[in-house]
Amino acid sequence: MSKLIATLALFFIFLSCGFKPIYKIAIDDTGIAGYSMVVTNQVAREVIEEVNNTVVQGENPKYKALLSIYEDLTPLIVNTNGTVAKYRIEIEIRYELIQIDNNDVISTGTTRGFAQYDVTDSEIVNEDTKKSMTKIATKNAIQLMTSRIQSSISG
């Protein structure tokens, strides 16, 4: 009976531990009506999806973030026959945070996210892996950017 009570006590302690994700920014995290994101250049669909999935945008934003996103694919390991064995994906986000009321620029900056992947014999697997690593690199860059934006809004 005491083991059951101890197990239940541990269960309730872990259930109410207060875990909160720190990298997904929500409207109430900034204490303002939020901000909107606008990508100003052409980028891959995976990058746009990751921007939309990572950042919660407000309905009546006080701020607008203009994003210029660039993707770079660099071969890291080249075999003796000239084929590439490993790639690095770099996502660079240049952002400008603007207050909508008066068009004042609050903050500008650049963040980068990186991911690497090994090339396999299958082109289908390679393409799927590249898309997945692009999302990871984008998420890394967005997390840095949202952290900087949040500190510039609250500070």
N, C-alpha and C positions, 0 to 999 in steps of 0.2 A: 504494500500500500504506500509506503514512504517513497519507493522508487517511482511510482506513478505520479505522486505529488511533486517530486523533484523534477521529473520530466515535464510535467505541465508548467511548472514555474519557469523552467528554462525556456520553454516554448513561448510563453507570454513575454518574457524579457526580450528575446530576440525579435518577436513580432512587433514590439513597440520601441525598437531601438532608435527610431528617428532617422533612418537612412533617407537621404535625399540626393538625387543626381546633381552633380555640380557643373557638368558641362552643357546641359540642355537649359538654355536660358528661356525663361518664361516671362510674361508681361509683369507679373507681380514681383519678380526678382529685382527689377530696377526701380520700382516705386513710381513709375511714370506710366503713361498710356502706351508705351512701347515704341517701336521703331519699325520701319519697313525696309526691305532690301530690294535693290534694283540692280540687276546685272547689266552692265552697259556694253558688253561685247559678246560675240558668238563663242559659246563653249559647248563641250560635249553634254549630252542629255544627263549622263551620270552626275556631272558636277552640279547642274541645275537641281536635280532631284535631291542631292545631298544638302544643298543650301536650303531648300524648302523643308526638308525633314529635320534639320538640325536647329533652325532658328524659328521660334514662335513669333509671328508678326502680329502686331496689334491692329485693331479695327480702326482706331482714330489715332494714328501715330503722331508724336510730337517731333520725331526725328526721322530722317531718311538716310540710309547708307547706300552710296553709289559704289558698286563693286566692279572692278576690272580684273578678270580672272584669266590667268595664263597657265598653260600646261606644257611641260617639257618632258620628253622621254629620252633618257640618256643610257646608252649601253654601258654596263659596268664590266662585264666579262665577255671577251670576244675569243672564240675558239681559233685554233690554228688554221682552220679551213675558211675563216671569215664569217662564220655564223655567230650570232649573239646568244650567249647562254644565260645572261642575267641583265635585267633592265632596272633603272631607277626612274620613278615618276615623281616629278616635282610640280606641285600646284602653288602658284604665287597669286595672292589676292592683294590688290592695291585698293584701299578703301578710302572713302571720304564721307564723314558723318556730317550731315547738314541739319540744322534746326529748321523745320518747315515754316514756322511763323515768319521769320525774318531772313531766311536763306543764309544765315551765318554758318560758316564752316567751323564745327566744334573740334573735329579731330581728323587727322589723316595718318595713314601708315601703310605698311606692307607686312604681310605675314606669309609664311611658307609652310607647306606640309609635304612630307616625303613618304614614299613607300617603295619597296623593291619586290621583284618577283622573278622566279626562274622560268626560263623558256622550256617547254616540253615539245614532244614530237607532234602533238595534235594542235592544229591551228584554232580549233574551236575552244579547246581548253585554254590556250594562250589568250584568246580574245576575252573569254570570261574572266580569267585571272587579271588581265589588264583592267577591265571594267571595275572589278572588285578593289584592286589596289588604287585605282583613281578615286574611288569613293573614300577609301581610308585616308589617302593623302589630303583630299578635300576636307574631310571631317577634322583632321588635325589642324589645317590652316584656319578653318572656321572657328574652332574652339579658341585658338589664340586671338583671333580677331574679335569674337564676341566678348572675351575677357577684357580686351583693351577698350572696346566700345563701352562696356558696362562701367569700367572705371572712369572713363572720360565723361560719361553722363552723370554719374553719381558724385564725381569729384569736382 
